[in-house]
Structure formats: structure tokens, C-alpha cells
Amino acid sequence: MKLRIIFAVLMSFTLSLVMSGWVTFLNIGAQSYFFGAWIHAWILAWPAAFIIVFVSGPIVQKLSKKVADSF
């Protein structure tokens, strides 16, 4: 369980940071308030990303193994 929580924290942190930055950039571009808007979006996205990764992680891992084994 400890490994699963650490994985979910790190994966959700990385994914939400990159995705919120990308979507913020697409929406507002390189404005002077970009970093503030990015951080705001990231703070909102990280908890959702954590829950999604924590819940779907084992399912996606099993599915990935099945797909990999079929090749």
C-alpha cells in the first residue's frame, strides 16, 4: 500500500503539473500572469489526478500487462 500511495503522489504530481501547464499555455499563451494561472490550475488539478491515479492505477497496470503479453 505504501508503494501504491507514493506512486500515486508522484505520478499525479507530474501529470497534473505538465498537463495544467500545457492547457494553461494553450488557453492564455505566454502572458505575464501565466505562472499564477498555471499554479492555480495545478492546485485544482492535483487532488483530482491523485484520486484518478490511485483508483485506476492497478486496473491500468493489469490491462497493460495483458496488452504487453499479447504481443
Beta strands, then each sheet from edge to edge (+ up, - down):
end
